[in-house]
Amino acid sequence: MEKRLLQLEEQVAHLTRLTDDLSDIVARQERDLAVMARRMEMLMERAAEREVQEGGTVPLADQRPPHW
């Protein structure tokens, strides 16, 4: 009985560590995604500004498709 209890405690310790590690990974990925989303937003803004400066037209992202 004591041996089984020790095995279960070891298993819980390993699972706890695994959960903590995965939580850290998810938190880091969330930060990375937030940074990438902001960079993408900045790039889209720059592209829209450049499009307006070069052609003087409405940016393609704001135009209706031709079939409308």
trRosetta pair geometry for C-beta under 8 A, 3 or more apart (Angstrom, degrees):
i j d omega theta_ij theta_ji phi_ij phi_ji
1 4 5.8 -56 -152 35 32 111
1 5 6.5 32 151 -19 65 106
2 5 5.6 -53 -149 36 34 114
2 6 6.4 37 152 -21 65 104
3 6 5.7 -53 -151 34 31 113
3 7 6.5 34 150 -20 64 104
4 7 5.6 -51 -150 34 33 113
4 8 6.5 32 152 -18 65 105
5 8 5.7 -55 -149 37 32 111
5 9 6.4 33 153 -19 65 105
6 9 5.7 -53 -147 36 31 112
6 10 6.4 33 153 -19 64 105
7 10 5.8 -55 -150 36 31 111
7 11 6.3 32 152 -20 65 107
8 11 5.5 -52 -146 36 33 113
8 12 6.3 34 154 -19 66 104
9 12 5.7 -51 -147 36 32 111
9 13 6.4 34 152 -21 64 105
10 13 5.6 -53 -149 35 32 113
10 14 6.4 30 153 -17 65 104
11 14 5.8 -54 -149 37 31 110
11 15 6.2 27 154 -15 65 109
12 15 5.7 -57 -144 41 30 109
12 16 6.1 36 155 -24 65 106
13 16 5.7 -52 -147 34 28 113
13 17 6.5 27 154 -17 62 105
14 17 5.8 -56 -151 36 31 109
14 18 6.2 32 152 -19 66 108
15 18 5.5 -52 -144 38 33 114
15 19 6.2 37 155 -21 65 104
16 19 5.7 -53 -148 35 30 112
16 20 6.4 29 153 -17 63 106
17 20 5.7 -55 -149 37 32 111
17 21 6.3 33 153 -19 66 106
18 21 5.7 -54 -146 37 31 112
18 22 6.2 27 156 -16 65 108
19 22 5.9 -56 -144 40 29 108
19 23 6.2 34 154 -23 63 107
20 23 5.6 -53 -147 34 30 114
20 24 6.6 32 153 -19 63 103
21 24 5.8 -54 -154 34 31 112
21 25 6.5 32 150 -19 64 105
22 25 5.5 -51 -148 35 36 114
22 26 6.3 36 154 -18 67 104
23 26 5.8 -53 -147 37 31 109
23 27 6.3 32 154 -19 64 107
24 27 5.7 -55 -147 36 30 112
24 28 6.4 30 155 -18 65 106
25 28 5.8 -56 -150 36 30 109
25 29 6.3 29 153 -18 65 107
26 29 5.7 -54 -146 38 32 112
26 30 6.4 37 153 -24 64 103
27 30 5.7 -51 -150 31 31 114
27 31 6.7 30 152 -16 63 102
28 31 5.8 -54 -153 36 34 110
28 32 6.3 34 150 -19 67 107
29 32 5.5 -52 -144 38 34 113
29 33 6.2 36 156 -20 66 104
30 33 5.8 -53 -146 36 29 110
30 34 6.5 31 153 -20 62 105
31 34 5.7 -55 -151 34 32 112
31 35 6.5 31 153 -17 65 105
32 35 5.8 -56 -151 36 32 110
32 36 6.3 28 154 -16 67 108
33 36 5.6 -55 -143 41 32 109
33 37 6.1 36 156 -23 67 105
34 37 5.8 -51 -145 34 29 112
34 38 6.6 28 155 -17 62 105
35 38 5.9 -57 -153 36 30 110
35 39 6.4 28 152 -17 65 107
36 39 5.6 -53 -146 38 34 111
36 40 6.2 37 154 -22 66 104
37 40 5.7 -52 -147 35 31 113
37 41 6.4 35 152 -21 63 104
38 41 5.6 -52 -150 34 32 114
38 42 6.5 32 152 -18 65 104
39 42 5.6 -54 -150 36 34 111
39 43 6.3 33 153 -19 67 105
40 43 5.7 -54 -148 37 32 111
40 44 6.3 32 154 -19 65 106
41 44 5.8 -55 -148 36 29 110
41 45 6.4 30 153 -19 64 105
42 45 5.7 -54 -149 35 32 112
42 46 6.4 32 153 -18 65 105
43 46 5.7 -53 -147 37 32 111
43 47 6.3 32 155 -19 66 106
44 47 5.7 -52 -145 37 31 111
44 48 6.3 32 155 -19 64 105
44 61 7.4 45 -169 -43 108 165
45 48 5.8 -55 -148 37 30 110
45 49 6.3 31 153 -19 65 106
46 49 5.7 -55 -148 37 31 111
46 50 6.2 30 155 -18 66 107
47 50 5.8 -54 -146 38 30 111
47 51 6.2 35 153 -24 64 106
47 59 7.8 99 117 -144 80 125
48 51 5.6 -52 -148 33 31 115
48 52 6.5 30 154 -17 64 104
48 59 4.2 -22 -139 -97 87 156
48 61 6.5 -63 -93 31 110 123
48 62 7.8 75 -138 -15 121 111
49 52 5.9 -57 -152 36 31 109
49 53 6.3 28 153 -17 66 109
50 53 5.6 -56 -144 39 32 111
50 54 6.0 23 161 -14 68 111
51 54 6.2 -59 -141 40 25 104
51 55 6.1 -25 177 27 63 110
51 57 7.3 -68 153 67 92 82
51 59 4.8 97 85 -113 141 80
51 60 6.8 -112 -155 -3 157 85
52 55 7.1 -80 -131 58 18 75
52 56 6.6 52 -175 -110 56 25
52 57 7.2 -136 -116 60 53 40
52 58 7.9 8 -98 -121 89 21
52 59 6.3 -49 -52 -57 88 87
53 56 7.8 10 -161 -64 11 57
58 62 5.0 -108 168 87 104 113
58 63 5.4 132 99 -70 114 87
59 62 4.9 77 66 13 84 103
59 63 7.3 -148 98 -19 42 89
60 63 5.5 -52 -145 22 38 116
64 68 4.5 -85 166 52 121 142
65 68 5.5 106 65 -14 74 100
